[in-house]
Amino acid sequence: MLICTSCGHENGEGAKFCEECGLAVSSVAASPGTREQRKTVTVLFCDLTGSTALGETLDPERMRAVLGQYF
């Protein structure tokens, strides 16, 4: 069985590309161990009141600049 080193998908034998993420088979390696991995992540969610209406009136570049101030 081939386990993708990028996404952890279990690919069928003879796969040339990862069936999940499309990574080339040269980057997919056989792995007898587990594919589980613990990672610590930080997630930020911000709900900007009126941003949808504002986005409908501004050009995409200007909207990105406005939202960039929050990041």
Backbone as CSV, one residue per row, in Angstrom:
resi,resn,N_x,N_y,N_z,CA_x,CA_y,CA_z,C_x,C_y,C_z
1,MET,0.845,-1.169,0.000,0.000,0.000,0.000,0.895,1.240,0.000
2,LEU,0.519,2.244,-0.781,1.276,3.483,-0.862,0.559,4.568,-0.069
3,ILE,1.265,5.179,0.883,0.723,6.267,1.695,1.331,7.568,1.199
4,CYS,0.510,8.540,0.850,0.994,9.829,0.366,1.684,10.573,1.500
5,THR,2.873,11.071,1.234,3.616,11.812,2.248,3.051,13.203,2.466
6,SER,2.212,13.675,1.566,1.630,15.013,1.689,0.308,14.994,2.446
7,CYS,-0.629,14.130,2.028,-1.974,14.160,2.620,-2.314,12.915,3.436
8,GLY,-1.486,11.862,3.361,-1.730,10.660,4.140,-2.721,9.688,3.527
9,HIS,-3.169,9.952,2.307,-4.146,9.075,1.639,-3.514,7.730,1.298
10,GLU,-4.267,6.655,1.484,-3.824,5.311,1.117,-4.174,5.074,-0.347
11,ASN,-3.156,4.961,-1.195,-3.351,4.793,-2.636,-3.261,3.336,-3.031
12,GLY,-3.928,2.993,-4.131,-3.866,1.649,-4.654,-2.502,1.370,-5.279
13,GLU,-2.160,0.109,-5.364,-0.884,-0.283,-5.976,-0.848,0.167,-7.429
14,GLY,0.289,0.648,-7.878,0.460,1.071,-9.253,-0.012,2.488,-9.530
15,ALA,-0.408,3.224,-8.503,-0.855,4.599,-8.709,0.332,5.463,-9.136
16,LYS,0.141,6.290,-10.153,1.194,7.191,-10.605,1.134,8.520,-9.869
17,PHE,-0.067,8.856,-9.384,-0.282,10.078,-8.629,-1.168,9.750,-7.436
18,CYS,-1.058,10.539,-6.387,-1.915,10.352,-5.220,-3.366,10.524,-5.669
19,GLU,-4.204,9.605,-5.305,-5.606,9.630,-5.707,-6.397,10.721,-4.983
20,GLU,-5.829,11.310,-3.942,-6.524,12.352,-3.186,-6.026,13.751,-3.538
21,CYS,-4.695,13.975,-3.481,-4.171,15.332,-3.688,-3.437,15.508,-5.012
22,GLY,-3.150,14.424,-5.735,-2.528,14.523,-7.049,-1.018,14.626,-7.043
23,LEU,-0.375,14.461,-5.895,1.077,14.527,-5.813,1.688,13.383,-6.624
24,ALA,2.806,13.659,-7.298,3.451,12.653,-8.141,3.845,11.430,-7.327
25,VAL,3.822,10.262,-7.966,4.112,8.994,-7.291,5.533,8.974,-6.730
26,SER,6.448,9.761,-7.303,7.802,9.801,-6.765,7.808,10.389,-5.366
27,SER,6.768,11.159,-5.030,6.664,11.738,-3.697,5.781,10.897,-2.785
28,VAL,5.264,9.795,-3.313,4.431,8.889,-2.524,5.293,7.695,-2.159
29,ALA,5.353,7.376,-0.886,6.245,6.307,-0.435,5.463,5.256,0.339
30,ALA,5.943,4.028,0.279,5.348,2.971,1.068,5.677,3.209,2.531
31,SER,4.673,3.050,3.383,4.875,3.304,4.804,4.224,2.194,5.610
32,PRO,5.026,1.396,6.297,4.443,0.324,7.090,3.818,0.832,8.382
33,GLY,4.181,2.044,8.825,3.688,2.605,10.081,2.364,3.313,9.919
34,THR,1.983,3.965,10.948,0.722,4.696,10.948,0.881,6.055,10.280
35,ARG,-0.207,6.604,9.792,-0.164,7.909,9.155,-0.683,8.999,10.078
36,GLU,-1.031,8.647,11.300,-1.543,9.628,12.238,-0.415,10.521,12.727
37,GLN,-0.749,11.785,12.917,0.243,12.739,13.380,-0.476,13.824,14.170
38,ARG,0.027,14.127,15.331,-0.585,15.164,16.158,0.090,16.493,15.865
39,LYS,-0.735,17.519,15.646,-0.224,18.848,15.373,-1.003,19.856,16.209
40,THR,-0.319,20.880,16.650,-0.967,21.974,17.354,-1.219,23.091,16.348
41,VAL,-2.448,23.583,16.299,-2.802,24.640,15.365,-3.521,25.761,16.110
42,THR,-3.474,26.920,15.535,-4.217,28.063,16.051,-5.182,28.515,14.965
43,VAL,-6.433,28.709,15.333,-7.457,29.114,14.375,-8.062,30.430,14.849
44,LEU,-8.183,31.361,13.927,-8.797,32.645,14.231,-10.023,32.808,13.341
45,PHE,-11.152,33.095,13.959,-12.376,33.358,13.206,-12.813,34.769,13.525
46,CYS,-13.086,35.538,12.506,-13.504,36.921,12.688,-14.724,37.170,11.806
47,ASP,-15.830,37.552,12.431,-17.055,37.868,11.698,-17.187,39.384,11.652
48,LEU,-16.952,39.963,10.499,-17.009,41.406,10.346,-18.419,41.816,9.944
49,THR,-19.087,42.532,10.806,-20.449,42.978,10.549,-20.482,43.877,9.317
50,GLY,-21.333,43.537,8.380,-21.500,44.336,7.174,-20.475,44.070,6.083
51,SER,-19.607,43.095,6.271,-18.554,42.861,5.269,-19.113,42.325,3.955
52,THR,-20.190,41.561,4.004,-20.778,41.039,2.775,-21.350,42.177,1.929
53,ALA,-22.087,43.058,2.556,-22.651,44.205,1.836,-21.544,45.108,1.310
54,LEU,-20.503,45.315,2.114,-19.374,46.135,1.683,-18.675,45.497,0.488
55,GLY,-18.511,44.185,0.530,-17.865,43.462,-0.561,-18.632,43.533,-1.861
56,GLU,-19.940,43.715,-1.769,-20.760,43.835,-2.969,-20.620,45.198,-3.633
57,THR,-20.134,46.190,-2.887,-20.012,47.540,-3.435,-18.581,47.901,-3.823
58,LEU,-17.585,47.204,-3.285,-16.186,47.527,-3.572,-15.598,46.596,-4.625
59,ASP,-14.559,47.087,-5.298,-13.784,46.218,-6.182,-13.059,45.187,-5.324
60,PRO,-12.791,44.000,-5.865,-12.107,42.959,-5.082,-10.771,43.418,-4.507
61,GLU,-10.004,44.208,-5.256,-8.700,44.661,-4.773,-8.861,45.590,-3.571
62,ARG,-9.846,46.482,-3.642,-10.089,47.406,-2.530,-10.601,46.651,-1.312
63,MET,-11.471,45.671,-1.526,-11.994,44.879,-0.415,-10.867,44.121,0.272
64,ARG,-9.957,43.589,-0.514,-8.812,42.872,0.054,-7.956,43.814,0.890
65,ALA,-7.772,45.039,0.417,-6.986,46.023,1.170,-7.669,46.375,2.491
66,VAL,-8.993,46.527,2.466,-9.728,46.839,3.692,-9.597,45.688,4.673
67,LEU,-9.826,44.457,4.205,-9.732,43.302,5.092,-8.308,43.056,5.561
68,GLY,-7.324,43.466,4.750,-5.924,43.309,5.128,-5.577,44.050,6.400
69,GLN,-6.300,45.124,6.687,-6.063,45.889,7.906,-6.383,45.043,9.149
70,TYR,-7.316,44.100,9.026,-7.676,43.264,10.155,-6.681,42.130,10.380
71,PHE,-5.956,41.773,9.330,-4.982,40.701,9.465,-3.665,41.260,9.937
